[in-house]
């Protein structure tokens, strides 16, 4: 059995890993043919094994905080009648119907760290819907924000995850990735790691987006404002699926998304000035977390080669000259 490293983000500093090869696990590196999700799942059992191992290591190694409780740690931001607490507040059901979506937010804001939650997305025909998990400073023109947005689709077509980074009020940094599994059949963990060096978006243990701190090159980076944790579900059929061509089928309403195991490892607003202003104060800023490890980098390249469907860095109609941060790599 392959061991977990002491680094919860899976680095290969342990000598036991020196002969480890992704080729032995038949990790696919070529773009798969268009197919349905069932065929995709059965044709990638070696990949499933790899990701399962990384996910297990991830969960066993992270210094876990006390799981968040909705009543204690969060508040309803809109349409409380559409939010149902389950299992004594440790899990939630969010509902979208013809009348309203809904949302919730953390009572506190945080500065650097890692936030994760397990989400089971809308099942079946979810076209036109958006379920979101994001961090935001909620400061209007100087807003900082880190977005996960899950864009629904017609039955049998993959869910798309859109990520975006706002810094000092500047956004328009969208990337879209088609998920390689059905995120409505079970819970999966979505995480944001945010430190002084980079921001990493994870799906389970797989990094799908890296945004580096390039302030030295004149690129804004969110490091001056605490951010709250937010989640919403809403009608976005004017843009979410095929640019708004696919509308919500309201005959299938109501639509449900489920949340559990919200984990917050971050500096709260009460102590971030004294404990988060330096890189040595917290585990997420130690050297092991300042860049991707070898396995993570390989998985990240696999996502980029096989599952990314839009990248603002490659959109010449919007950016004839690629933005500076697009040239920084990982």
PAZAPA-4460 file (N, C-alpha, C; in steps of 0.05 Angstrom, whole numbers, plus 32768, in hexadecimal, padded with zeros to 4 digits):
% residues 330
    n_x    n_y    n_z   ca_x   ca_y   ca_z    c_x    c_y    c_z   seq   type   mol
   8011   7FE8   8000   8000   8000   8000   8012   8019   8000     1      X     A
   800B   802C   7FEF   801A   8045   7FEF   8014   8055   8007     2      X     A
   8029   805F   8015   8024   806F   802D   801C   808B   8028     3      X     A
   800E   8097   803B   8008   80B3   803B   8021   80C2   8045     4      X     A
   8027   80D8   8039   803D   80E8   8043   8034   80F9   805A     5      X     A
   8047   8105   8068   803F   8117   807E   8033   8131   8074     6      X     A
   8036   8136   805B   802A   814E   804F   800E   8148   8044     7      X     A
   7FF9   8154   804F   7FDF   814D   8046   7FD9   8155   8029     8      X     A
   7FEB   8164   801C   7FE6   816A   8000   7FF7   8157   7FEE     9      X     A
   8001   8141   7FFA   800D   812B   7FEB   8026   8134   7FDB    10      X     A
   803C   8138   7FE9   8056   813C   7FDD   8065   8122   7FDE    11      X     A
   8079   811F   7FCC   8088   8106   7FCA   80A4   8107   7FD7    12      X     A
   80A6   8114   7FED   80C0   8116   7FFA   80C7   80FB   8008    13      X     A
   80B4   80EB   800E   80B9   80D1   801B   80C7   80BF   8007    14      X     A
   80DE   80B2   800F   80ED   80A1   7FFC   80DC   808A   7FF2    15      X     A
   80C8   8081   8001   80B7   806B   7FF8   80AA   8071   7FDD    16      X     A
   80A7   808B   7FD6   8099   8092   7FBD   80AC   8094   7FA6    17      X     A
   80C6   8091   7FAA   80D9   8098   7F95   80D5   8087   7F7B    18      X     A
   80CB   806E   7F7E   80C7   805E   7F66   80AA   805D   7F5E    19      X     A
   809A   806F   7F6A   807D   8070   7F63   807A   807D   7F47    20      X     A
   806A   8070   7F36   8066   807B   7F1B   8048   807B   7F14    21      X     A
   803F   8091   7F09   8024   8093   7F00   801F   8081   7EE8    22      X     A
   8034   807A   7ED9   8030   8069   7EC2   8027   804D   7ECC    23      X     A
   8030   8045   7EE3   8028   802B   7EED   800A   802A   7EF4    24      X     A
   7FFF   8041   7EF8   7FE2   8042   7EFF   7FD1   8049   7EE6    25      X     A
   7FDE   804B   7ECF   7FD0   8050   7EB6   7FC0   8069   7EB7    26      X     A
   7FCB   807E   7EC3   7FBD   8097   7EC4   7FBA   80A2   7EA7    27      X     A
   7FA1   80A7   7E9E   7F9E   80B0   7E82   7FA8   80CC   7E7E    28      X     A
   7FB7   80D0   7E69   7FC2   80EA   7E63   7FB8   80F6   7E49    29      X     A
   7FA9   80E5   7E39   7F9D   80EF   7E21   7F81   80F7   7E25    30      X     A
   7F77   8109   7E15   7F5B   8111   7E18   7F49   80FA   7E12    31      X     A
   7F35   80F5   7E24   7F23   80DF   7E1F   7F0F   80E6   7E09    32      X     A
   7F06   80D2   7DFB   7EF1   80D7   7DE8   7ED7   80DF   7DF6    33      X     A
   7EC6   80EE   7DE8   7EAD   80F6   7DF4   7E9D   80DD   7DFA    34      X     A
   7E93   80DB   7E12   7E84   80C3   7E1B   7E73   80CA   7E32    35      X     A
   7E62   80B8   7E3B   7E51   80BD   7E52   7E61   80B8   7E6C    36      X     A
   7E55   80C1   7E82   7E63   80C0   7E9C   7E68   80A4   7EA5    37      X     A
   7E55   8092   7E9F   7E58   8076   7EA8   7E70   8069   7E9B    38      X     A
   7E73   806D   7E80   7E89   8062   7E72   7EA3   806E   7E7C    39      X     A
   7EA3   8088   7E81   7EBB   8095   7E8B   7EC4   808A   7EA6    40      X     A
   7EB0   8085   7EB7   7EB7   807A   7ED2   7EC3   805E   7ED1    41      X     A
   7EB7   804C   7EC0   7EC1   8031   7EBF   7EDB   802F   7EB1    42      X     A
   7EE2   8042   7EA0   7EFB   8040   7E91   7F12   804C   7E9F    43      X     A
   7F0D   8057   7EB8   7F23   8065   7EC6   7F26   805A   7EE2    44      X     A
   7F24   8040   7EE5   7F27   8035   7F00   7F43   8039   7F0B    45      X     A
   7F59   8037   7EFB   7F73   803E   7F06   7F74   805B   7F11    46      X     A
   7F68   806E   7F02   7F68   8089   7F0B   7F58   808B   7F25    47      X     A
   7F41   807D   7F26   7F31   807D   7F3E   7F41   8074   7F56    48      X     A
   7F52   805E   7F52   7F63   8054   7F68   7F76   806A   7F71    49      X     A
   7F83   8077   7F5D   7F97   808C   7F64   7F8A   80A2   7F74    50      X     A
   7F73   80AC   7F6A   7F66   80C3   7F77   7F5C   80BB   7F93    51      X     A
   7F52   80A2   7F95   7F49   8098   7FAF   7F5F   8098   7FC3    52      X     A
   7F77   808E   7FBA   7F8E   808E   7FCC   7F96   80AA   7FD5    53      X     A
   7F97   80BD   7FC2   7F9E   80D8   7FC9   7F8A   80E4   7FDB    54      X     A
   7F70   80DE   7FD6   7F5B   80E9   7FE7   7F5D   80DF   8004    55      X     A
   7F63   80C5   8006   7F66   80B9   8021   7F7D   80C6   802F    56      X     A
   7F94   80C8   8021   7FAB   80D5   802E   7FA4   80F2   8036    57      X     A
   7F96   80FF   8025   7F8E   811B   802A   7F7E   811D   8044    58      X     A
   7F6A   810B   8047   7F59   810D   805E   7F67   8104   8078    59      X     A
   7F79   80F0   8075   7F87   80E7   808D   7F9C   80FA   8097    60      X     A
   7FA7   810A   8085   7FBF   811A   808C   7FB8   8137   8094    61      X     A
   7FA3   8142   8089   7F9D   815E   8090   7F98   8161   80AE    62      X     A
   7FA2   8176   80BA   7F9B   817C   80D6   7F7F   8186   80D7    63      X     A
   7F6C   8175   80DD   7F50   817B   80DB   7F46   818C   80F2    64      X     A
   7F36   81A0   80EC   7F29   81AF   8101   7F0F   81A2   8109    65      X     A
   7F02   81AC   811E   7EE8   81A3   8125   7ED5   81A9   810F    66      X     A
   7EC6   8195   8105   7EB3   819A   80EE   7EA1   81B1   80F4    67      X     A
   7E9C   81C1   80E0   7E8B   81D8   80E3   7E6E   81CF   80E8    68      X     A
   7E60   81DF   80F7   7E43   81DA   80FC   7E34   81F2   80F1    69      X     A
   7E1F   81ED   80E2   7E11   8202   80D5   7E06   8217   80E8    70      X     A
   7DF9   820F   80FD   7DED   8222   8110   7E02   8232   811E    71      X     A
   7E19   8226   8124   7E2E   8234   8133   7E40   8245   8121    72      X     A
   7E46   823C   8109   7E5A   8248   80F8   7E50   8257   80DF    73      X     A
   7E37   8253   80D8   7E2D   825F   80C0   7E12   826D   80C4    74      X     A
   7E0A   827D   80B0   7DF1   828B   80B1   7DE4   828A   8095    75      X     A
   7DCA   828C   8095   7DBB   828D   807B   7DBF   82A8   806F    76      X     A
   7DC5   82AA   8056   7DC7   82C4   8048   7DAE   82CA   8038    77      X     A
   7DA0   82B6   802F   7D87   82BB   8022   7D77   82A1   801F    78      X     A
   7D5C   82A4   8020   7D49   828E   801C   7D4E   8277   8030    79      X     A
   7D4C   827E   8049   7D50   826A   805E   7D3D   8253   805C    80      X     A
   7D25   8257   8051   7D12   8242   804E   7D1B   822C   803B    81      X     A
   7D2F   8232   802B   7D39   821F   8017   7D52   8210   8021    82      X     A
   7D5A   8215   803A   7D71   8208   8046   7D68   81F6   805D    83      X     A
   7D6F   81DD   805D   7D67   81CA   8072   7D80   81BF   807F    84      X     A
   7D82   81C2   809A   7D97   81B6   80A9   7D92   8198   80AD    85      X     A
   7DA6   8187   80A9   7DA4   816B   80AD   7DB9   8161   80C1    86      X     A
   7DB4   814B   80CD   7DC8   813E   80DF   7DD2   8152   80F4    87      X     A
   7DC0   815F   8102   7DC7   8172   8118   7DD9   8188   810F    88      X     A
   7DD4   8192   80F6   7DE3   81A9   80ED   7DFD   81A4   80E0    89      X     A
   7E05   818A   80DD   7E1F   8184   80D1   7E1D   8181   80B3    90      X     A
   7E04   8180   80A8   7E01   817F   808B   7DE9   8190   8083    91      X     A
   7DE7   8196   806A   7DD3   81A9   8060   7DC7   819F   8046    92      X     A
   7DAE   81A7   8042   7DA1   81A4   8028   7D99   81BF   801D    93      X     A
   7DA3   81C6   8005   7D9B   81E0   7FF8   7D88   81DA   7FE2    94      X     A
   7D74   81EA   7FDF   7D5E   81E6   7FCB   7D5C   81FD   7FB8    95      X     A
   7D58   81F7   7F9F   7D52   820A   7F8A   7D37   8203   7F7D    96      X     A
   7D25   8216   7F7C   7D0C   8212   7F6D   7D06   822B   7F5C    97      X     A
   7CEE   822C   7F50   7CE7   8242   7F3F   7CE7   825D   7F4D    98      X     A
   7CE5   825D   7F67   7CE1   8275   7F76   7CFB   8280   7F81    99      X     A
   7D0E   826F   7F88   7D27   8279   7F95   7D3C   8263   7F96   100      X     A
   7D55   826D   7F97   7D6B   825C   7FA0   7D6F   8262   7FBD   101      X     A
   7D88   825F   7FC7   7D8E   8265   7FE3   7DAC   8266   7FE7   102      X     A
   7DB4   826E   7FFF   7DD0   8270   8005   7DD6   8272   8022   103      X     A
   7DEF   826C   8029   7DF8   826F   8045   7E15   8279   8045   104      X     A
   7E1E   8284   805C   7E39   828F   805F   7E43   828A   807B   105      X     A
   7E5D   828A   807D   7E6A   8287   8098   7E65   82A0   80A8   106      X     A
   7E63   829D   80C2   7E60   82B4   80D4   7E7A   82C3   80D7   107      X     A
   7E90   82B6   80D3   7EAA   82C3   80D5   7EB8   82C4   80BA   108      X     A
   7ECC   82D6   80B8   7EDD   82D7   80A1   7EF8   82CC   80A9   109      X     A
   7F08   82C4   8094   7F21   82B6   8099   7F36   82C1   8086   110      X     A
   7F4F   82BD   808F   7F66   82C7   8080   7F7B   82B1   807C   111      X     A
   7F7C   82A6   8064   7F8E   8290   805E   7F85   8276   806C   112      X     A
   7F8C   8260   805F   7F86   8246   806A   7F7A   8234   8055   113      X     A
   7F6A   8221   805F   7F5D   820D   804D   7F40   820A   8056   114      X     A
   7F2E   820B   8042   7F12   8207   8047   7F08   81F1   8034   115      X     A
   7EFA   81DE   803F   7EF0   81C9   802E   7ED3   81C1   8036   116      X     A
   7EC4   81B7   8024   7EAA   81AC   802A   7EA3   8196   8016   117      X     A
   7E94   8183   8020   7E8A   816D   800F   7E6F   8175   8004   118      X     A
   7E6C   8173   7FEA   7E53   817B   7FDD   7E4A   8165   7FCA   119      X     A
   7E30   815F   7FCB   7E23   814E   7FB7   7E11   8160   7FA6   120      X     A
   7E18   8163   7F8D   7E0B   8176   7F7C   7DF0   816C   7F71   121      X     A
   7DE2   817F   7F64   7DC7   8179   7F5A   7DC8   8162   7F46   122      X     A
   7DB6   814E   7F4A   7DB6   8136   7F3A   7DA4   813A   7F21   123      X     A
   7DA9   8129   7F0D   7D99   8129   7EF6   7D9D   8141   7EE4   124      X     A
   7D88   814B   7ED8   7D8A   8162   7EC5   7D8D   817B   7ED6   125      X     A
   7DA5   8185   7ED8   7DAC   819D   7EE8   7DB2   81B5   7ED8   126      X     A
   7DAD   81B4   7EBD   7DB4   81CA   7EAC   7DA8   81E5   7EB6   127      X     A
   7DB9   81F9   7EB4   7DB0   8214   7EBC   7DB4   821B   7EDA   128      X     A
   7DBA   8207   7EEA   7DBE   820B   7F07   7DDB   8210   7F0D   129      X     A
   7DE0   821F   7F22   7DFB   8222   7F2C   7DFB   821E   7F4A   130      X     A
   7E0D   820D   7F53   7E12   820A   7F70   7E2E   8214   7F75   131      X     A
   7E32   8225   7F89   7E4C   8233   7F8D   7E56   8230   7FA9   132      X     A
   7E70   822F   7FAB   7E7F   8230   7FC5   7E96   8243   7FC0   133      X     A
   7E97   8258   7FD0   7EAC   826C   7FCB   7EB4   827B   7FE4   134      X     A
   7ECB   8288   7FE3   7ED4   829A   7FF8   7ED2   82B6   7FED   135      X     A
   7EC9   82C9   7FFD   7EC7   82E4   7FF4   7ECA   82F8   800A   136      X     A
   7ED7   830F   8004   7EDA   8324   8017   7EC1   8336   8018   137      X     A
   7EB0   8334   8004   7E98   8344   8002   7E9E   8362   8006   138      X     A
   7EB2   836C   7FF7   7EB9   8388   7FFA   7EB7   8397   7FE0   139      X     A
   7EA2   8391   7FD1   7E9B   83A0   7FB9   7EB3   83A3   7FA6   140      X     A
   7EBB   83BC   7FA1   7ECE   83C2   7F8C   7EEA   83B6   7F91   141      X     A
   7EF1   83B1   7FAA   7F0B   83A5   7FB0   7F07   8388   7FB9   142      X     A
   7EF3   837B   7FAF   7EED   8360   7FB8   7F03   834C   7FB1   143      X     A
   7F08   833B   7FC4   7F18   8322   7FBF   7F04   830B   7FC0   144      X     A
   7F08   82F7   7FAE   7EF5   82E1   7FAE   7F02   82C9   7FA0   145      X     A
   7EFC   82B1   7FAA   7F06   8298   7F9E   7EEE   8286   7F9A   146      X     A
   7EE8   8280   7F81   7ECE   8273   7F7A   7ED1   8257   7F70   147      X     A
   7EC0   8245   7F7B   7EB8   822C   7F6F   7E9B   8230   7F66   148      X     A
   7E95   822C   7F4C   7E7A   822D   7F42   7E75   8214   7F32   149      X     A
   7E60   8205   7F3A   7E5A   81EB   7F2D   7E43   81F0   7F1A   150      X     A
   7E49   81ED   7F00   7E35   81F4   7EEB   7E27   81DB   7EE3   151      X     A
   7E0D   81DB   7EE6   7DFD   81C3   7EDF   7DFD   81BE   7EC2   152      X     A
   7DF2   81A6   7EBA   7DF2   819E   7E9E   7DDA   818B   7E9A   153      X     A
   7DD6   8184   7E80   7DC1   8171   7E7A   7DCA   8155   7E83   154      X     A
   7DB7   8144   7E89   7DBD   8129   7E92   7DD0   811B   7E7F   155      X     A
   7DE4   810D   7E8A   7DF7   80FE   7E7A   7E0F   810E   7E71   156      X     A
   7E0E   8129   7E75   7E25   813A   7E6E   7E33   8142   7E88   157      X     A
   7E4D   8146   7E87   7E5D   814C   7E9F   7E56   8167   7EAC   158      X     A
   7E59   8167   7EC6   7E58   8180   7ED5   7E72   8190   7ECE   159      X     A
   7E6F   81AA   7ECD   7E86   81BC   7EC9   7E8B   81CC   7EE3   160      X     A
   7EA4   81CD   7EEB   7EAB   81DE   7F02   7EB9   81F7   7EF8   161      X     A
   7EAF   820E   7EFE   7EBC   8227   7EF7   7EC9   8233   7F10   162      X     A
   7EE2   823A   7F0E   7EF0   8247   7F23   7EF7   8264   7F1A   163      X     A
   7EF9   8276   7F2E   7F00   8291   7F28   7F0F   829D   7F3F   164      X     A
   7F20   82B0   7F3A   7F2F   82BD   7F4F   7F2C   82DC   7F4C   165      X     A
   7F21   82E8   7F60   7F20   8306   7F61   7F35   830F   7F75   166      X     A
   7F43   8324   7F6D   7F57   8330   7F7F   7F56   834E   7F7C   167      X     A
   7F53   835C   7F92   7F52   837A   7F92   7F3D   8384   7F7E   168      X     A
   7F26   8375   7F7C   7F10   837D   7F6B   7F12   8373   7F4E   169      X     A
   7F28   8366   7F46   7F2C   835D   7F2B   7F27   833F   7F29   170      X     A
   7F14   8337   7F18   7F0E   831B   7F14   7F13   8313   7EF7   171      X     A
   7EFF   8307   7EEA   7F02   82FF   7ECE   7F19   82EB   7ECA   172      X     A
   7F1C   82D9   7EDD   7F31   82C5   7EDA   7F25   82A9   7EDB   173      X     A
   7F10   82A5   7ECA   7F01   828C   7ECB   7F11   8275   7EBE   174      X     A
   7F0F   825E   7ECA   7F17   8245   7EBE   7F01   8231   7EC3   175      X     A
   7EFD   821F   7EAF   7EE8   820A   7EB1   7EF3   81EF   7EAD   176      X     A
   7EEB   81DC   7EBE   7EF4   81C1   7EBD   7EDB   81AF   7EBD   177      X     A
   7EDA   819B   7EAB   7EC6   8187   7EAC   7ECE   8171   7EC0   178      X     A
   7EBC   816B   7ED2   7EC2   8157   7EE6   7EC3   813B   7ED9   179      X     A
   7ED4   812A   7EE4   7ED9   810F   7ED9   7EC8   80FA   7EE8   180      X     A
   7EB4   8103   7EF7   7EA3   80F1   7F06   7E88   80FE   7F08   181      X     A
   7E74   80F0   7F12   7E59   80FB   7F16   7E58   8107   7F32   182      X     A
   7E58   8121   7F35   7E59   812D   7F50   7E3E   812E   7F5E   183      X     A
   7E2A   8123   7F51   7E0F   8122   7F5D   7E09   8106   7F69   184      X     A
   7E1A   80F3   7F64   7E14   80D8   7F6E   7E1F   80D3   7F8A   185      X     A
   7E32   80E4   7F93   7E3D   80E2   7FAE   7E4A   80FC   7FB5   186      X     A
   7E53   80FE   7FCE   7E61   8116   7FD7   7E7E   8115   7FCE   187      X     A
   7E88   812D   7FC6   7EA4   8130   7FC0   7EAE   8149   7FCE   188      X     A
   7EC8   814A   7FD4   7ED3   815F   7FE4   7EDF   8175   7FD2   189      X     A
   7ED7   818E   7FD6   7EE0   81A5   7FC7   7EEF   81B7   7FDB   190      X     A
   7F08   81BE   7FD5   7F18   81CC   7FE8   7F26   81E4   7FDA   191      X     A
   7F2B   81F8   7FEA   7F3B   820F   7FE2   7F52   8213   7FF6   192      X     A
   7F6B   8211   7FED   7F82   8217   7FFD   7F8B   8232   7FF5   193      X     A
   7F8E   8244   8009   7F95   8260   8004   7FAC   8268   8017   194      X     A
   7FC3   826D   800D   7FD9   8276   801E   7FE7   828E   8011   195      X     A
   7FFE   8296   801B   800D   82AD   8011   8019   82A7   7FF5   196      X     A
   801A   828E   7FED   8029   8286   7FD6   8018   827F   7FBE   197      X     A
   8001   8272   7FC3   7FEF   826B   7FAD   7FD4   8263   7FB8   198      X     A
   7FC1   8261   7FA5   7FA6   8258   7FAA   7FA2   823F   7F9A   199      X     A
   7F99   822A   7FA7   7F94   8210   7F98   7F78   8207   7F9D   200      X     A
   7F6A   8201   7F87   7F4F   81F6   7F88   7F52   81D8   7F84   201      X     A
   7F46   81C8   7F96   7F47   81AB   7F96   7F2C   819F   7F92   202      X     A
   7F2A   818A   7F81   7F13   8179   7F81   7F1C   815E   7F8C   203      X     A
   7F12   8157   7FA3   7F1D   8141   7FB3   7F3B   8147   7FB7   204      X     A
   7F4D   8136   7FAF   7F6A   813C   7FB3   7F77   8146   7F9A   205      X     A
   7F67   814D   7F86   7F72   8155   7F6C   7F72   8173   7F69   206      X     A
   7F89   8180   7F65   7F8A   819D   7F5F   7F80   81A3   7F43   207      X     A
   7F6C   81B4   7F41   7F61   81BA   7F26   7F68   81D7   7F1E   208      X     A
   7F72   81E7   7F31   7F78   8203   7F2B   7F8D   820D   7F3F   209      X     A
   7FA1   821A   7F34   7FB6   8226   7F45   7FB9   8244   7F3C   210      X     A
   7FB8   8255   7F50   7FBB   8272   7F4B   7FD2   827B   7F5D   211      X     A
   7FE9   8282   7F51   8001   8289   7F61   8001   82A6   7F69   212      X     A
   800F   82AC   7F7E   8014   82C7   7F87   8029   82D3   7F75   213      X     A
   8020   82E5   7F63   8033   82F3   7F51   8033   8311   7F55   214      X     A
   8030   8319   7F6F   8031   8335   7F75   804B   8342   7F6C   215      X     A
   8060   8333   7F6C   807A   833E   7F64   807A   8346   7F47   216      X     A
   8067   833A   7F37   8065   8340   7F1B   804E   8354   7F16   217      X     A
   8043   835F   7F2B   802D   8372   7F28   8011   8367   7F26   218      X     A
   800E   834D   7F2D   7FF4   8340   7F2C   7FE7   8340   7F48   219      X     A
   7FCF   834B   7F4B   7FC3   834C   7F65   7FBF   832F   7F70   220      X     A
   7FC2   832D   7F8B   7FBE   8314   7F99   7FAE   8319   7FB2   221      X     A
   7F9A   8308   7FB8   7F8A   830D   7FD0   7F98   8306   7FEA   222      X     A
   7FA4   831A   7FF7   7FB3   8315   800F   7FAF   832B   8024   223      X     A
   7F9B   833C   8020   7F97   8353   8032   7F7C   8354   803F   224      X     A
   7F69   8342   8037   7F4E   8343   8042   7F45   8327   804A   225      X     A
   7F3A   8325   8062   7F2D   830B   8069   7F15   8306   8057   226      X     A
   7F0F   82EC   8054   7EF9   82E4   8043   7EE6   82D1   8053   227      X     A
   7ECD   82D4   804E   7EB9   82C2   8059   7EB5   82AA   8046   228      X     A
   7EA7   8296   8050   7EA0   827E   8041   7E83   827F   8039   229      X     A
   7E7E   827B   8020   7E62   827E   8016   7E5B   8265   8004   230      X     A
   7E41   8260   8003   7E37   824C   7FF1   7E1B   8254   7FE8   231      X     A
   7E14   824F   7FCF   7DFA   8256   7FC4   7DF2   8242   7FAF   232      X     A
   7DD8   8241   7FAA   7DCD   8232   7F93   7DB9   8245   7F86   233      X     A
   7DBA   8247   7F6B   7DA8   825B   7F5F   7DA4   8255   7F41   234      X     A
   7D90   8263   7F36   7D8A   8261   7F19   7D9D   8273   7F0A   235      X     A
   7DAD   8266   7EF9   7DC0   8275   7EE8   7DBD   826C   7ECB   236      X     A
   7DA5   8267   7EC2   7DA2   825B   7EA7   7DA5   8270   7E91   237      X     A
   7DAB   8289   7E99   7DB2   829C   7E84   7DCF   829A   7E7B   238      X     A
   7DE0   8289   7E89   7DFC   8286   7E81   7E09   826C   7E88   239      X     A
   7DFE   825D   7E9B   7E0D   8247   7EA7   7E12   822F   7E95   240      X     A
   7DFF   8227   7E85   7E01   820F   7E74   7E01   8217   7E57   241      X     A
   7E17   8211   7E49   7E19   8218   7E2D   7E13   8236   7E28   242      X     A
   7E1E   8246   7E39   7E1B   8263   7E35   7DFE   826D   7E37   243      X     A
   7DED   825E   7E45   7DD1   8266   7E48   7DBE   8259   7E35   244      X     A
   7DC8   8248   7E23   7DB6   823B   7E0F   7DA5   8226   7E1C   245      X     A
   7DAF   8219   7E31   7DA0   8204   7E40   7D93   8210   7E58   246      X     A
   7D79   820F   7E5A   7D6A   821B   7E70   7D62   8206   7E84   247      X     A
   7D5B   820F   7E9C   7D53   81FD   7EB1   7D38   81F0   7EAA   248      X     A
   7D36   81D7   7EAE   7D1D   81C8   7EAA   7D0F   81C8   7EC5   249      X     A
   7CFD   81DB   7EC8   7CF0   81DF   7EE2   7CDC   81C8   7EE9   250      X     A
   7CD6   81B7   7ED5   7CC5   81A0   7EDC   7CD4   818C   7EEE   251      X     A
   7CEE   818F   7EEF   7CFF   817D   7F01   7D04   818A   7F1C   252      X     A
   7CFA   81A2   7F20   7CFE   81AF   7F3A   7CEE   81A1   7F50   253      X     A
   7CF6   81A4   7F69   7D0D   81B4   7F73   7D27   81A5   7F6F   254      X     A
   7D3D   81B4   7F6F   7D58   81A9   7F6D   7D66   81AB   7F88   255      X     A
   7D76   8196   7F8E   7D82   8195   7FA8   7DA1   8192   7FA6   256      X     A
   7DAF   819F   7FB7   7DCC   819A   7FBB   7DD0   8195   7FD9   257      X     A
   7DE4   8184   7FDF   7DE8   817C   7FFB   7E05   8182   8003   258      X     A
   7E08   818A   801C   7E22   8191   8027   7E27   8183   8042   259      X     A
   7E40   817C   8047   7E48   8171   8061   7E66   8175   8065   260      X     A
   7E6F   816F   807D   7E8B   816F   8084   7E9A   8188   807B   261      X     A
   7E8E   819F   8082   7E9C   81B8   807C   7EB3   81BC   8090   262      X     A
   7ECB   81BF   8085   7EE3   81C0   8096   7EF1   81DA   8091   263      X     A
   7EF8   81E9   80A6   7F05   8203   80A4   7F1F   8202   80B4   264      X     A
   7F35   8205   80A6   7F4F   8207   80B2   7F5B   8222   80A9   265      X     A
   7F56   8236   80B8   7F5D   8251   80B0   7F5E   8264   80C7   266      X     A
   7F6B   827B   80C3   7F6C   8290   80D8   7F52   829F   80D8   267      X     A
   7F45   82A2   80EF   7F2D   82B2   80F0   7F33   82D0   80F1   268      X     A
   7F1F   82E0   80ED   7F24   82FD   80EC   7F2E   8308   8106   269      X     A
   7F2A   82F9   811C   7F32   8304   8136   7F50   8302   813A   270      X     A
   7F5E   82F0   812A   7F7B   82ED   8130   7F8C   82EE   8116   271      X     A
   7F80   82F5   8100   7F90   82F2   80E7   7FA7   8306   80E5   272      X     A
   7FA4   831D   80F1   7FB9   8331   80EF   7FD2   8327   80FE   273      X     A
   7FCE   831A   8114   7FE5   8311   8124   7FF0   82F5   811C   274      X     A
   7FDE   82E4   8112   7FE6   82C8   810D   7FE7   82C1   80F0   275      X     A
   7FDD   82D1   80DE   7FDD   82CA   80C2   7FED   82DD   80B0   276      X     A
   7FFB   82F0   80BC   8009   8303   80AC   8025   82F9   80A4   277      X     A
   802E   82E3   80B0   8048   82D8   80A9   8045   82BB   809F   278      X     A
   8057   82B2   808F   8054   8298   8082   805B   8281   8095   279      X     A
   8067   8286   80AC   8070   8271   80BE   805B   826A   80D3   280      X     A
   8045   8279   80D4   8033   8276   80EA   8020   825E   80E9   281      X     A
   801B   8254   80D1   8007   823F   80CD   8010   822A   80BA   282      X     A
   8005   8211   80BD   800E   81FB   80AC   800A   8200   808F   283      X     A
   7FF5   820F   8087   7FF0   8212   806A   8004   8225   805C   284      X     A
   8015   8232   806C   8029   8243   8060   8046   8238   8063   285      X     A
   8048   8220   806D   8062   8214   8070   806C   820B   8054   286      X     A
   8086   8206   8051   8091   8200   8036   8083   81EA   8026   287      X     A
   8079   81D6   8034   806C   81C0   8026   8053   81C8   8016   288      X     A
   8047   81DF   801E   802E   81E8   8012   8032   81FF   7FFF   289      X     A
   804A   8206   7FF9   804F   821E   7FE9   804F   8218   7FCB   290      X     A
   804E   81FF   7FC4   804C   81F7   7FA8   8041   81DB   7FA7   291      X     A
   8038   81D2   7F90   802E   81B7   7F8D   8045   81A3   7F8F   292      X     A
   803F   818C   7F9A   8052   8176   7F9A   8052   8168   7F7F   293      X     A
   8064   8155   7F7B   8066   8147   7F61   804C   8139   7F59   294      X     A
   803F   812A   7F6B   8027   811C   7F64   8011   8130   7F5E   295      X     A
   800F   8145   7F6E   7FFA   8159   7F68   7FFF   8166   7F4D   296      X     A
   8018   816C   7F47   801E   8179   7F2E   8017   8168   7F16   297      X     A
   801B   814D   7F19   8013   813B   7F04   7FF5   813A   7F01   298      X     A
   7FE7   8139   7F17   7FCA   8139   7F15   7FBF   8153   7F0A   299      X     A
   7FCC   8169   7F11   7FC4   8183   7F06   7FC8   8184   7EE8   300      X     A
   7FDE   817A   7EDE   7FE2   8179   7EC1   7FCE   8167   7EB4   301      X     A
   7FC7   8151   7EC1   7FB2   813F   7EB6   7F98   814D   7EB3   302      X     A
   7F90   815D   7EC7   7F77   816C   7EC5   7F79   8180   7EAF   303      X     A
   7F8F   818E   7EAD   7F93   81A3   7E98   7F91   8197   7E7C   304      X     A
   7F9C   817F   7E79   7F9D   8173   7E5E   7F83   8166   7E56   305      X     A
   7F73   815C   7E6A   7F5C   814B   7E64   7F41   8158   7E6A   306      X     A
   7F40   816A   7E7D   7F26   8173   7E87   7F21   8191   7E87   307      X     A
   7F34   81A1   7E81   7F2F   81BE   7E80   7F21   81C4   7E66   308      X     A
   7F0C   81D4   7E68   7EFC   81DA   7E50   7EFC   81F8   7E4A   309      X     A
   7F05   8208   7E5D   7F09   8225   7E59   7F1E   8230   7E6B   310      X     A
   7F2F   8241   7E61   7F43   824F   7E71   7F46   826B   7E66   311      X     A
   7F41   827E   7E78   7F43   829A   7E6F   7F5F   82A0   7E64   312      X     A
   7F73   8292   7E6D   7F8E   8297   7E63   7F91   8291   7E45   313      X     A
   7F7F   827F   7E3B   7F81   8277   7E1F   7F6C   8286   7E0E   314      X     A
   7F5D   8297   7E1A   7F47   82A4   7E0B   7F52   82BE   7DFE   315      X     A
   7F5A   82BB   7DE5   7F67   82D2   7DD8   7F53   82E8   7DD1   316      X     A
   7F39   82E1   7DD0   7F25   82F6   7DCA   7F23   8309   7DE2   317      X     A
   7F27   82FF   7DFA   7F26   8310   7E12   7F42   831B   7E18   318      X     A
   7F56   830B   7E15   7F71   8313   7E1C   7F85   830D   7E05   319      X     A
   7F87   831F   7DF2   7F9A   831A   7DDC   7FB6   8315   7DE6   320      X     A
   7FBD   8323   7DFB   7FD6   831D   7E09   7FD0   8310   7E23   321      X     A
   7FD9   82F7   7E28   7FD2   82E9   7E41   7FD9   82F9   7E5A   322      X     A
   7FC8   82FA   7E6E   7FCE   8308   7E87   7FE8   82FD   7E93   323      X     A
   7FF5   830E   7EA2   800F   8307   7EAD   800F   82ED   7EBD   324      X     A
   7FFA   82E9   7ECD   7FF9   82D1   7EDE   7FF7   82B8   7ECE   325      X     A
   7FEE   82BA   7EB5   7FEB   82A1   7EA5   8005   8296   7E9C   326      X     A
   801B   82A5   7E9E   8035   829C   7E96   8045   8290   7EAD   327      X     A
   8039   828F   7EC5   8049   8288   7EDD   804A   826A   7EE2   328      X     A
   8039   825A   7ED5   8039   823D   7ED9   8030   8236   7EF5   329      X     A
   8039   821F   7EFF   8030   8215   7F19   8047   8217   7F2D   330      X     A
***
